[in-house]
Amino acid sequence: MKEYNRANIPLAKTLRKNMTPWERKLWYEFLRYYPIRFQRQKAIGNYIADFYCAKARLVVELDGGGHYTAKQTEKDEVRTKELKEMNLTVLRICNLDIDRNFSGVCEYIDLAVKKSLPQSASLTAPSSEGAKR
């Protein structure tokens, strides 16, 4: 279990209840049913990751338009660096990719998980059309 700032828990709960449309799509149409557990709005260190897979040591961050300003890009670089220092892999995915290439985004995440867990290569990921358990 990763260390986290307990003061972030109320905000993480609020963020889970108020996901962006892109977070909602990725969660309900792919990650929620992924064979290896992902968590939404997970407190890690001093941050709240959009999605986190502990077994794969993988953080998935969705970036909307606000992430492409110089100031926010710099903050994101620091955040990514600090998460990597915790031995985590960070995937940054643009919201436009969720809109325009959802199946590609799902494949990208699936490959990142499989790369971190070689023994999971036989995992069958759910389709991006929303698999049911």
C-alpha positions as CSV (number, residue, x, y, z in Angstrom):
1,M,0.0,0.0,0.0
2,K,1.3,3.4,-1.0
3,E,1.8,6.2,1.5
4,Y,-0.7,9.0,1.1
5,N,-1.8,12.3,2.5
6,R,-4.9,11.6,4.6
7,A,-6.1,15.2,4.0
8,N,-6.7,14.3,0.3
9,I,-9.3,11.6,1.1
10,P,-12.4,13.9,1.3
11,L,-11.4,15.5,-2.1
12,A,-10.8,12.1,-3.6
13,K,-14.3,11.0,-2.5
14,T,-15.8,14.1,-4.1
15,L,-13.8,13.6,-7.3
16,R,-15.1,10.0,-7.5
17,K,-18.7,11.3,-7.3
18,N,-18.1,14.0,-9.9
19,M,-16.0,12.3,-12.6
20,T,-15.4,14.1,-15.8
21,P,-17.2,12.6,-18.9
22,W,-13.8,11.2,-20.0
23,E,-13.1,9.6,-16.6
24,R,-16.6,8.2,-16.6
25,K,-16.2,6.7,-20.0
26,L,-12.8,5.1,-19.3
27,W,-14.1,3.8,-15.9
28,Y,-17.5,2.4,-16.9
29,E,-16.5,1.1,-20.3
30,F,-13.1,-0.4,-19.6
31,L,-11.3,-0.1,-16.2
32,R,-14.2,-1.1,-14.0
33,Y,-14.2,-4.5,-15.6
34,Y,-10.5,-4.9,-16.2
35,P,-9.3,-8.3,-14.9
36,I,-6.7,-6.6,-12.6
37,R,-8.2,-4.1,-10.1
38,F,-8.0,-0.4,-10.8
39,Q,-9.1,2.3,-8.3
40,R,-10.5,5.7,-9.1
41,Q,-9.3,8.9,-7.6
42,K,-6.7,7.2,-5.5
43,A,-4.6,9.2,-3.0
44,I,-0.9,8.5,-3.5
45,G,1.7,10.6,-1.7
46,N,0.5,14.2,-1.9
47,Y,-1.5,13.6,-5.1
48,I,-4.8,12.0,-6.2
49,A,-4.3,9.8,-9.2
50,D,-7.2,9.6,-11.7
51,F,-6.8,5.8,-11.9
52,Y,-4.4,3.5,-10.1
53,C,-3.6,-0.2,-10.5
54,A,-1.5,-1.4,-7.5
55,K,-0.5,-4.7,-8.9
56,A,0.9,-3.1,-12.1
57,R,2.2,-0.1,-10.2
58,L,0.5,2.0,-12.8
59,V,-1.1,5.5,-12.7
60,V,-3.4,6.7,-15.5
61,E,-3.9,10.4,-15.7
62,L,-6.4,12.0,-18.1
63,D,-5.4,15.4,-19.3
64,G,-8.0,17.9,-20.5
65,G,-7.4,21.3,-22.1
66,G,-6.3,22.9,-18.9
67,H,-3.3,20.6,-18.8
68,Y,-1.7,22.2,-21.8
69,T,-0.9,25.6,-20.4
70,A,2.8,26.2,-19.6
71,K,2.1,26.5,-15.8
72,Q,0.0,23.3,-15.7
73,T,2.4,21.4,-17.9
74,E,5.2,22.2,-15.5
75,K,3.1,21.0,-12.5
76,D,2.2,17.8,-14.4
77,E,5.9,17.2,-15.1
78,V,6.8,17.5,-11.4
79,R,3.8,15.3,-10.4
80,T,4.9,12.6,-12.9
81,K,8.5,12.8,-11.8
82,E,7.5,12.4,-8.1
83,L,5.2,9.5,-8.9
84,K,8.0,7.8,-10.9
85,E,10.3,8.2,-7.9
86,M,7.7,6.1,-6.0
87,N,8.5,3.4,-8.6
88,L,5.2,3.9,-10.5
89,T,4.6,4.1,-14.2
90,V,2.5,7.1,-15.2
91,L,0.4,7.1,-18.4
92,R,-0.8,10.6,-19.4
93,I,-3.8,10.4,-21.8
94,C,-5.4,13.3,-23.5
95,N,-9.2,13.6,-23.3
96,L,-9.3,13.9,-27.1
97,D,-7.8,10.4,-27.3
98,I,-10.7,9.1,-25.2
99,D,-13.1,10.8,-27.7
100,R,-11.3,9.9,-30.9
101,N,-9.5,6.6,-30.2
102,F,-11.0,4.9,-27.2
103,S,-10.1,1.4,-28.3
104,G,-6.5,2.5,-28.8
105,V,-6.4,4.0,-25.3
106,C,-7.7,0.8,-23.9
107,E,-5.0,-1.2,-25.8
108,Y,-2.4,1.2,-24.5
109,I,-3.4,0.7,-20.9
110,D,-3.7,-3.1,-21.4
111,L,-0.2,-3.2,-22.9
112,A,1.2,-1.1,-20.0
113,V,-0.3,-3.5,-17.4
114,K,1.0,-6.6,-19.3
115,K,4.4,-5.0,-19.6
116,S,4.6,-4.5,-15.8
117,L,3.2,-8.0,-15.1
118,P,4.8,-10.4,-17.6
119,Q,3.0,-13.3,-16.1
120,S,-0.3,-11.6,-16.9
121,A,0.3,-11.9,-20.7
122,S,-2.5,-14.5,-20.9
123,L,-5.0,-12.0,-19.4
124,T,-8.0,-11.3,-21.5
125,A,-8.9,-7.7,-21.2
126,P,-12.5,-6.7,-21.6
127,S,-13.5,-5.1,-24.8
128,S,-13.7,-1.4,-24.9
129,E,-17.5,-1.7,-25.5
130,G,-18.1,-2.4,-21.8
131,A,-17.6,-6.0,-20.7
132,K,-19.9,-7.4,-18.0
133,R,-18.7,-9.7,-15.3
